[in-house]
Amino acid sequence: MSLGFVVVLVVLLVCANALFFSERFLFVLPLKGPKSLFLRFVELALLYGACLLLGRLAESRLHGAPYPQSWEFYVIGVCLFLVAAFPGFIYRYMWRKDH
């Protein structure tokens, strides 16, 4: 297992869970009230895209060119990103009392 793979995996786990710990949109823009679940899913999609780009960049740097992927790869990637976000979701909506 290469260091690039480990870095991408750690960034993926942090991005998938971090949005449930912040009340700012994309960690920068303050909101008037608490974030809705819909807004959190929008953030999740944007962060998935950022992690996907990071993975493609790491793959091209490590192997010379990224391998071509079909739609199945991206569907499985979304599912794995949602699984990685599950601990943050549980913390935010099941354990915390002030949501």
A tleap script that builds the chain and sets N, CA, C and O, in Angstrom:
source leaprc.protein.ff14SB
mol = sequence {
  NMET SER LEU GLY PHE VAL VAL VAL LEU VAL
  VAL LEU LEU VAL CYS ALA ASN ALA LEU PHE
  PHE SER GLU ARG PHE LEU PHE VAL LEU PRO
  LEU LYS GLY PRO LYS SER LEU PHE LEU ARG
  PHE VAL GLU LEU ALA LEU LEU TYR GLY ALA
  CYS LEU LEU LEU GLY ARG LEU ALA GLU SER
  ARG LEU HIE GLY ALA PRO TYR PRO GLN SER
  TRP GLU PHE TYR VAL ILE GLY VAL CYS LEU
  PHE LEU VAL ALA ALA PHE PRO GLY PHE ILE
  TYR ARG TYR MET TRP ARG LYS ASP CHIE
}
set mol.1.N position { 0.853 -1.162 0.000 }
set mol.1.CA position { 0.000 0.000 0.000 }
set mol.1.C position { 0.909 1.238 0.000 }
set mol.1.O position { 1.793 1.377 0.845 }
set mol.2.N position { 0.670 2.127 -0.962 }
set mol.2.CA position { 1.537 3.296 -1.089 }
set mol.2.C position { 1.068 4.423 -0.171 }
set mol.2.O position { -0.068 4.436 0.303 }
set mol.3.N position { 1.958 5.347 0.058 }
set mol.3.CA position { 1.650 6.497 0.905 }
set mol.3.C position { 0.569 7.371 0.280 }
set mol.3.O position { -0.264 7.929 0.995 }
set mol.4.N position { 0.572 7.495 -1.042 }
set mol.4.CA position { -0.454 8.287 -1.731 }
set mol.4.C position { -1.849 7.731 -1.492 }
set mol.4.O position { -2.799 8.488 -1.297 }
set mol.5.N position { -1.972 6.403 -1.508 }
set mol.5.CA position { -3.259 5.770 -1.257 }
set mol.5.C position { -3.729 6.038 0.166 }
set mol.5.O position { -4.908 6.316 0.385 }
set mol.6.N position { -2.843 5.959 1.113 }
set mol.6.CA position { -3.188 6.196 2.514 }
set mol.6.C position { -3.623 7.650 2.719 }
set mol.6.O position { -4.583 7.917 3.442 }
set mol.7.N position { -2.922 8.579 2.087 }
set mol.7.CA position { -3.279 9.989 2.209 }
set mol.7.C position { -4.663 10.249 1.619 }
set mol.7.O position { -5.474 10.944 2.231 }
set mol.8.N position { -4.938 9.702 0.445 }
set mol.8.CA position { -6.248 9.882 -0.181 }
set mol.8.C position { -7.341 9.260 0.684 }
set mol.8.O position { -8.421 9.836 0.816 }
set mol.9.N position { -7.083 8.108 1.267 }
set mol.9.CA position { -8.072 7.443 2.125 }
set mol.9.C position { -8.359 8.263 3.387 }
set mol.9.O position { -9.516 8.396 3.787 }
set mol.10.N position { -7.325 8.809 4.009 }
set mol.10.CA position { -7.520 9.634 5.210 }
set mol.10.C position { -8.278 10.912 4.865 }
set mol.10.O position { -9.170 11.317 5.611 }
set mol.11.N position { -7.941 11.548 3.753 }
set mol.11.CA position { -8.660 12.762 3.327 }
set mol.11.C position { -10.116 12.436 3.049 }
set mol.11.O position { -11.002 13.215 3.400 }
set mol.12.N position { -10.376 11.295 2.424 }
set mol.12.CA position { -11.748 10.877 2.155 }
set mol.12.C position { -12.535 10.704 3.454 }
set mol.12.O position { -13.666 11.180 3.555 }
set mol.13.N position { -11.965 10.044 4.427 }
set mol.13.CA position { -12.662 9.831 5.697 }
set mol.13.C position { -12.910 11.144 6.431 }
set mol.13.O position { -13.981 11.341 7.006 }
set mol.14.N position { -11.935 12.038 6.415 }
set mol.14.CA position { -12.098 13.331 7.077 }
set mol.14.C position { -13.164 14.160 6.374 }
set mol.14.O position { -14.023 14.744 7.034 }
set mol.15.N position { -13.121 14.219 5.050 }
set mol.15.CA position { -14.116 15.004 4.297 }
set mol.15.C position { -15.523 14.436 4.465 }
set mol.15.O position { -16.487 15.195 4.572 }
set mol.16.N position { -15.647 13.132 4.488 }
set mol.16.CA position { -16.962 12.516 4.607 }
set mol.16.C position { -17.606 12.810 5.956 }
set mol.16.O position { -18.830 12.906 6.045 }
set mol.17.N position { -16.801 12.955 7.008 }
set mol.17.CA position { -17.368 13.147 8.343 }
set mol.17.C position { -17.337 14.590 8.827 }
set mol.17.O position { -18.136 14.966 9.685 }
set mol.18.N position { -16.443 15.398 8.301 }
set mol.18.CA position { -16.255 16.751 8.829 }
set mol.18.C position { -17.475 17.643 8.625 }
set mol.18.O position { -17.726 18.530 9.441 }
set mol.19.N position { -18.225 17.432 7.572 }
set mol.19.CA position { -19.359 18.317 7.329 }
set mol.19.C position { -20.453 18.183 8.380 }
set mol.19.O position { -21.288 19.077 8.515 }
set mol.20.N position { -20.464 17.099 9.117 }
set mol.20.CA position { -21.459 16.937 10.174 }
set mol.20.C position { -21.041 17.624 11.475 }
set mol.20.O position { -21.828 17.690 12.420 }
set mol.21.N position { -19.809 18.135 11.530 }
set mol.21.CA position { -19.325 18.790 12.740 }
set mol.21.C position { -19.275 20.304 12.620 }
set mol.21.O position { -18.910 20.979 13.582 }
set mol.22.N position { -19.626 20.847 11.481 }
set mol.22.CA position { -19.556 22.291 11.260 }
set mol.22.C position { -20.930 22.823 10.856 }
set mol.22.O position { -21.670 22.157 10.133 }
set mol.23.N position { -21.261 24.001 11.317 }
set mol.23.CA position { -22.511 24.655 10.939 }
set mol.23.C position { -22.309 25.673 9.821 }
set mol.23.O position { -23.241 26.398 9.473 }
set mol.24.N position { -21.114 25.736 9.257 }
set mol.24.CA position { -20.832 26.624 8.134 }
set mol.24.C position { -20.910 25.828 6.842 }
set mol.24.O position { -20.573 24.644 6.805 }
set mol.25.N position { -21.364 26.497 5.773 }
set mol.25.CA position { -21.427 25.836 4.474 }
set mol.25.C position { -20.025 25.758 3.892 }
set mol.25.O position { -19.360 26.780 3.720 }
set mol.26.N position { -19.578 24.554 3.591 }
set mol.26.CA position { -18.228 24.270 3.095 }
set mol.26.C position { -17.150 24.810 4.027 }
set mol.26.O position { -16.068 25.184 3.574 }
set mol.27.N position { -17.430 24.851 5.292 }
set mol.27.CA position { -16.513 25.263 6.366 }
set mol.27.C position { -16.135 26.736 6.303 }
set mol.27.O position { -15.276 27.169 7.071 }
set mol.28.N position { -16.745 27.525 5.415 }
set mol.28.CA position { -16.356 28.916 5.232 }
set mol.28.C position { -17.527 29.877 5.404 }
set mol.28.O position { -17.428 30.852 6.150 }
set mol.29.N position { -18.625 29.610 4.723 }
set mol.29.CA position { -19.747 30.541 4.687 }
set mol.29.C position { -20.674 30.354 5.890 }
set mol.29.O position { -21.252 29.280 6.058 }
set mol.30.N position { -20.824 31.386 6.730 }
set mol.30.CA position { -21.733 31.254 7.874 }
set mol.30.C position { -23.196 31.286 7.409 }
set mol.30.O position { -23.540 31.959 6.438 }
set mol.31.N position { -24.033 30.553 8.116 }
set mol.31.CA position { -25.462 30.498 7.809 }
set mol.31.C position { -26.242 31.148 8.935 }
set mol.31.O position { -25.745 31.262 10.055 }
set mol.32.N position { -27.466 31.576 8.642 }
set mol.32.CA position { -28.286 32.241 9.668 }
set mol.32.C position { -28.807 31.260 10.698 }
set mol.32.O position { -28.930 31.609 11.872 }
set mol.33.N position { -29.108 30.069 10.293 }
set mol.33.CA position { -29.611 29.052 11.217 }
set mol.33.C position { -28.818 27.779 11.062 }
set mol.33.O position { -27.791 27.762 10.385 }
set mol.34.N position { -29.282 26.716 11.679 }
set mol.34.CA position { -28.574 25.433 11.522 }
set mol.34.C position { -28.728 24.889 10.098 }
set mol.34.O position { -29.721 25.156 9.421 }
set mol.35.N position { -27.741 24.133 9.667 }
set mol.35.CA position { -27.787 23.549 8.327 }
set mol.35.C position { -28.869 22.482 8.260 }
set mol.35.O position { -29.044 21.689 9.185 }
set mol.36.N position { -29.587 22.482 7.149 }
set mol.36.CA position { -30.587 21.441 6.943 }
set mol.36.C position { -29.901 20.169 6.430 }
set mol.36.O position { -28.747 20.199 6.005 }
set mol.37.N position { -30.620 19.080 6.479 }
set mol.37.CA position { -30.079 17.815 5.991 }
set mol.37.C position { -29.814 17.895 4.494 }
set mol.37.O position { -28.839 17.324 4.004 }
set mol.38.N position { -30.677 18.601 3.763 }
set mol.38.CA position { -30.480 18.773 2.325 }
set mol.38.C position { -29.162 19.491 2.039 }
set mol.38.O position { -28.413 19.083 1.151 }
set mol.39.N position { -28.879 20.553 2.783 }
set mol.39.CA position { -27.638 21.297 2.591 }
set mol.39.C position { -26.419 20.434 2.924 }
set mol.39.O position { -25.369 20.562 2.294 }
set mol.40.N position { -26.563 19.568 3.905 }
set mol.40.CA position { -25.465 18.662 4.231 }
set mol.40.C position { -25.220 17.658 3.100 }
set mol.40.O position { -24.075 17.292 2.834 }
set mol.41.N position { -26.285 17.216 2.438 }
set mol.41.CA position { -26.103 16.309 1.308 }
set mol.41.C position { -25.495 17.019 0.102 }
set mol.41.O position { -24.739 16.413 -0.656 }
set mol.42.N position { -25.820 18.299 -0.080 }
set mol.42.CA position { -25.164 19.082 -1.135 }
set mol.42.C position { -23.672 19.181 -0.847 }
set mol.42.O position { -22.844 18.989 -1.738 }
set mol.43.N position { -23.339 19.478 0.393 }
set mol.43.CA position { -21.931 19.519 0.803 }
set mol.43.C position { -21.258 18.164 0.599 }
set mol.43.O position { -20.115 18.091 0.148 }
set mol.44.N position { -21.969 17.104 0.931 }
set mol.44.CA position { -21.428 15.756 0.762 }
set mol.44.C position { -21.103 15.496 -0.699 }
set mol.44.O position { -20.057 14.923 -1.005 }
set mol.45.N position { -21.979 15.906 -1.606 }
set mol.45.CA position { -21.734 15.711 -3.041 }
set mol.45.C position { -20.530 16.532 -3.503 }
set mol.45.O position { -19.706 16.040 -4.274 }
set mol.46.N position { -20.422 17.765 -3.043 }
set mol.46.CA position { -19.288 18.599 -3.429 }
set mol.46.C position { -17.972 18.046 -2.883 }
set mol.46.O position { -16.955 18.049 -3.577 }
set mol.47.N position { -17.998 17.576 -1.649 }
set mol.47.CA position { -16.783 17.000 -1.069 }
set mol.47.C position { -16.413 15.678 -1.735 }
set mol.47.O position { -15.230 15.360 -1.863 }
set mol.48.N position { -17.417 14.904 -2.161 }
set mol.48.CA position { -17.127 13.682 -2.908 }
set mol.48.C position { -16.430 14.025 -4.221 }
set mol.48.O position { -15.472 13.360 -4.614 }
set mol.49.N position { -16.913 15.063 -4.894 }
set mol.49.CA position { -16.264 15.498 -6.126 }
set mol.49.C position { -14.833 15.939 -5.885 }
set mol.49.O position { -13.947 15.634 -6.683 }
set mol.50.N position { -14.596 16.657 -4.788 }
set mol.50.CA position { -13.236 17.097 -4.465 }
set mol.50.C position { -12.333 15.899 -4.166 }
set mol.50.O position { -11.184 15.866 -4.606 }
set mol.51.N position { -12.843 14.918 -3.425 }
set mol.51.CA position { -12.049 13.716 -3.121 }
set mol.51.C position { -11.800 12.894 -4.384 }
set mol.51.O position { -10.737 12.293 -4.539 }
set mol.52.N position { -12.780 12.870 -5.281 }
set mol.52.CA position { -12.608 12.162 -6.546 }
set mol.52.C position { -11.506 12.814 -7.374 }
set mol.52.O position { -10.669 12.122 -7.955 }
set mol.53.N position { -11.506 14.143 -7.428 }
set mol.53.CA position { -10.454 14.848 -8.157 }
set mol.53.C position { -9.086 14.620 -7.521 }
set mol.53.O position { -8.089 14.456 -8.223 }
set mol.54.N position { -9.044 14.610 -6.199 }
set mol.54.CA position { -7.786 14.341 -5.503 }
set mol.54.C position { -7.280 12.933 -5.808 }
set mol.54.O position { -6.086 12.729 -6.024 }
set mol.55.N position { -8.181 11.980 -5.823 }
set mol.55.CA position { -7.798 10.606 -6.149 }
set mol.55.C position { -7.296 10.472 -7.569 }
set mol.55.O position { -6.320 9.766 -7.819 }
set mol.56.N position { -7.959 11.151 -8.516 }
set mol.56.CA position { -7.511 11.113 -9.905 }
set mol.56.C position { -6.129 11.758 -10.048 }
set mol.56.O position { -5.272 11.263 -10.780 }
set mol.57.N position { -5.931 12.866 -9.337 }
set mol.57.CA position { -4.636 13.539 -9.372 }
set mol.57.C position { -3.536 12.644 -8.796 }
set mol.57.O position { -2.451 12.526 -9.365 }
set mol.58.N position { -3.840 12.015 -7.654 }
set mol.58.CA position { -2.851 11.115 -7.042 }
set mol.58.C position { -2.563 9.930 -7.953 }
set mol.58.O position { -1.415 9.499 -8.062 }
set mol.59.N position { -3.588 9.400 -8.606 }
set mol.59.CA position { -3.383 8.271 -9.508 }
set mol.59.C position { -2.528 8.668 -10.712 }
set mol.59.O position { -1.663 7.905 -11.141 }
set mol.60.N position { -2.768 9.842 -11.246 }
set mol.60.CA position { -1.966 10.271 -12.393 }
set mol.60.C position { -0.524 10.570 -11.993 }
set mol.60.O position { 0.398 10.365 -12.782 }
set mol.61.N position { -0.329 11.057 -10.760 }
set mol.61.CA position { 1.041 11.328 -10.295 }
set mol.61.C position { 1.788 10.033 -9.982 }
set mol.61.O position { 2.992 9.940 -10.218 }
set mol.62.N position { 1.084 9.040 -9.454 }
set mol.62.CA position { 1.747 7.796 -9.061 }
set mol.62.C position { 1.937 6.826 -10.232 }
set mol.62.O position { 2.940 6.116 -10.294 }
set mol.63.N position { 0.968 6.798 -11.162 }
set mol.63.CA position { 1.001 5.801 -12.233 }
set mol.63.C position { 1.201 6.402 -13.619 }
set mol.63.O position { 1.267 5.659 -14.598 }
set mol.64.N position { 1.296 7.691 -13.730 }
set mol.64.CA position { 1.520 8.322 -15.021 }
set mol.64.C position { 0.255 8.787 -15.702 }
set mol.64.O position { 0.248 9.859 -16.307 }
set mol.65.N position { -0.811 8.021 -15.626 }
set mol.65.CA position { -2.100 8.411 -16.219 }
set mol.65.C position { -3.203 7.691 -15.455 }
set mol.65.O position { -3.039 6.533 -15.071 }
set mol.66.N position { -4.321 8.367 -15.234 }
set mol.66.CA position { -5.420 7.677 -14.547 }
set mol.66.C position { -6.053 6.617 -15.458 }
set mol.66.O position { -6.138 6.791 -16.674 }
set mol.67.N position { -6.479 5.549 -14.855 }
set mol.67.CA position { -7.123 4.493 -15.615 }
set mol.67.C position { -8.535 4.923 -15.994 }
set mol.67.O position { -9.201 5.598 -15.209 }
set mol.68.N position { -9.005 4.546 -17.183 }
set mol.68.CA position { -10.383 4.902 -17.566 }
set mol.68.C position { -11.387 4.123 -16.714 }
set mol.68.O position { -11.195 2.938 -16.439 }
set mol.69.N position { -12.450 4.797 -16.305 }
set mol.69.CA position { -13.472 4.180 -15.453 }
set mol.69.C position { -14.841 4.315 -16.120 }
set mol.69.O position { -15.083 5.261 -16.870 }
set mol.70.N position { -15.714 3.381 -15.845 }
set mol.70.CA position { -17.086 3.485 -16.337 }
set mol.70.C position { -17.992 3.909 -15.182 }
set mol.70.O position { -17.510 4.177 -14.081 }
set mol.71.N position { -19.276 3.969 -15.422 }
set mol.71.CA position { -20.216 4.499 -14.448 }
set mol.71.C position { -20.278 3.654 -13.175 }
set mol.71.O position { -20.580 4.178 -12.103 }
set mol.72.N position { -19.997 2.356 -13.279 }
set mol.72.CA position { -20.061 1.491 -12.102 }
set mol.72.C position { -19.054 1.920 -11.039 }
set mol.72.O position { -19.339 1.848 -9.843 }
set mol.73.N position { -17.891 2.360 -11.470 }
set mol.73.CA position { -16.870 2.818 -10.543 }
set mol.73.C position { -17.381 3.998 -9.713 }
set mol.73.O position { -17.176 4.044 -8.501 }
set mol.74.N position { -18.037 4.934 -10.361 }
set mol.74.CA position { -18.509 6.133 -9.677 }
set mol.74.C position { -19.688 5.834 -8.744 }
set mol.74.O position { -19.806 6.448 -7.683 }
set mol.75.N position { -20.548 4.907 -9.127 }
set mol.75.CA position { -21.665 4.509 -8.253 }
set mol.75.C position { -21.125 3.828 -6.996 }
set mol.75.O position { -21.579 4.116 -5.889 }
set mol.76.N position { -20.174 2.941 -7.163 }
set mol.76.CA position { -19.572 2.278 -6.008 }
set mol.76.C position { -18.830 3.293 -5.147 }
set mol.76.O position { -18.862 3.201 -3.919 }
set mol.77.N position { -18.162 4.260 -5.776 }
set mol.77.CA position { -17.471 5.309 -5.028 }
set mol.77.C position { -18.417 6.149 -4.187 }
set mol.77.O position { -18.104 6.477 -3.042 }
set mol.78.N position { -19.574 6.500 -4.743 }
set mol.78.CA position { -20.578 7.257 -3.978 }
set mol.78.C position { -21.063 6.432 -2.792 }
set mol.78.O position { -21.195 6.951 -1.683 }
set mol.79.N position { -21.326 5.153 -3.022 }
set mol.79.CA position { -21.789 4.287 -1.929 }
set mol.79.C position { -20.735 4.175 -0.829 }
set mol.79.O position { -21.071 4.224 0.354 }
set mol.80.N position { -19.487 4.027 -1.199 }
set mol.80.CA position { -18.423 3.943 -0.200 }
set mol.80.C position { -18.247 5.269 0.543 }
set mol.80.O position { -17.951 5.276 1.738 }
set mol.81.N position { -18.428 6.388 -0.158 }
set mol.81.CA position { -18.341 7.700 0.495 }
set mol.81.C position { -19.475 7.867 1.503 }
set mol.81.O position { -19.265 8.418 2.584 }
set mol.82.N position { -20.674 7.398 1.161 }
set mol.82.CA position { -21.796 7.456 2.108 }
set mol.82.C position { -21.547 6.566 3.318 }
set mol.82.O position { -21.892 6.939 4.439 }
set mol.83.N position { -20.960 5.410 3.107 }
set mol.83.CA position { -20.619 4.533 4.235 }
set mol.83.C position { -19.571 5.200 5.114 }
set mol.83.O position { -19.638 5.107 6.339 }
set mol.84.N position { -18.605 5.873 4.496 }
set mol.84.CA position { -17.572 6.569 5.270 }
set mol.84.C position { -18.165 7.734 6.056 }
set mol.84.O position { -17.635 8.094 7.108 }
set mol.85.N position { -19.256 8.333 5.568 }
set mol.85.CA position { -19.897 9.458 6.256 }
set mol.85.C position { -20.843 9.012 7.367 }
set mol.85.O position { -21.335 9.848 8.125 }
set mol.86.N position { -21.099 7.742 7.474 }
set mol.86.CA position { -22.065 7.249 8.450 }
set mol.86.C position { -21.722 7.578 9.905 }
set mol.86.O position { -22.630 7.950 10.650 }
set mol.87.N position { -20.470 7.463 10.355 }
set mol.87.CA position { -20.181 7.820 11.753 }
set mol.87.C position { -20.499 9.281 12.076 }
set mol.87.O position { -21.028 9.569 13.150 }
set mol.88.N position { -20.186 10.205 11.166 }
set mol.88.CA position { -20.510 11.613 11.387 }
set mol.88.C position { -22.011 11.851 11.417 }
set mol.88.O position { -22.495 12.653 12.216 }
set mol.89.N position { -22.754 11.162 10.555 }
set mol.89.CA position { -24.211 11.266 10.535 }
set mol.89.C position { -24.811 10.771 11.847 }
set mol.89.O position { -25.686 11.418 12.423 }
set mol.90.N position { -24.336 9.626 12.311 }
set mol.90.CA position { -24.840 9.075 13.576 }
set mol.90.C position { -24.526 10.020 14.722 }
set mol.90.O position { -25.383 10.261 15.572 }
set mol.91.N position { -23.318 10.560 14.760 }
set mol.91.CA position { -22.961 11.499 15.821 }
set mol.91.C position { -23.877 12.719 15.788 }
set mol.91.O position { -24.375 13.150 16.828 }
set mol.92.N position { -24.095 13.265 14.624 }
set mol.92.CA position { -24.865 14.510 14.499 }
set mol.92.C position { -26.342 14.311 14.817 }
set mol.92.O position { -26.920 15.104 15.559 }
set mol.93.N position { -26.956 13.277 14.276 }
set mol.93.CA position { -28.412 13.139 14.380 }
set mol.93.C position { -28.886 12.115 15.407 }
set mol.93.O position { -30.074 12.096 15.727 }
set mol.94.N position { -28.020 11.275 15.929 }
set mol.94.CA position { -28.453 10.295 16.910 }
set mol.94.C position { -27.905 10.556 18.306 }
set mol.94.O position { -28.614 10.331 19.287 }
set mol.95.N position { -26.673 11.022 18.427 }
set mol.95.CA position { -26.053 11.184 19.736 }
set mol.95.C position { -26.187 12.594 20.288 }
set mol.95.O position { -26.443 12.767 21.480 }
set mol.96.N position { -26.017 13.609 19.438 }
set mol.96.CA position { -26.074 14.988 19.921 }
set mol.96.C position { -27.519 15.382 20.206 }
set mol.96.O position { -28.436 14.978 19.491 }
set mol.97.N position { -27.707 16.161 21.239 }
set mol.97.CA position { -29.059 16.571 21.623 }
set mol.97.C position { -29.428 17.947 21.111 }
set mol.97.O position { -30.603 18.311 21.162 }
set mol.98.N position { -28.465 18.741 20.613 }
set mol.98.CA position { -28.744 20.136 20.247 }
set mol.98.C position { -28.867 20.338 18.740 }
set mol.98.O position { -28.458 21.384 18.237 }
set mol.99.N position { -29.403 19.394 18.018 }
set mol.99.CA position { -29.589 19.581 16.582 }
set mol.99.C position { -30.988 20.069 16.391 }
set mol.99.O position { -31.409 20.309 15.260 }
savepdb mol mol.pdb
quit
